[in-house]
């Protein structure tokens, strides 16, 4: 692969490497859990603990997203995914919250993976920037999550 500029690929960023390490730890921790009920309860506690660790601006958004997702689609199981709060159906992550601080981004993100099937013609959004969770934003999140959860 050649490049037209003088910059070289430097590999993953420190934040990306940290997220991958978190994911490996999450997988090991999940494998050690005994019963399905234990797994679900501990995963939900892990999500709430991760949200509590976030800087206040992200924490406020994540708490509201968590509340909307869990109220709208109780079939989605909270879990950590690459160190982010995520919500899965049959073990597959449907949607996730990414704090702005995690990758030093300008805004937090609510993202949807393939199982969400938000397909809408030849092009559609799979991630949404969040700067505030107003009643209108909550309603939009609820509609997307309801659609994504099937």
Buried (B, 14 or more C-beta within 10 A) or exposed (E): EEEEEEEEEEEEEEBEEBBEEBBEEBEEBBEEBEEEEEBBEBBBEBBBEBBEEBEEBBBBBBBBBBEBBBEBBEEBBBBBBBBBBBBBBEEEBBBBBBBBBBEEEEBBBBBBBEBBEBEEEEEEEEEBEBEEBEEEBBEBBBEBBEBBBE
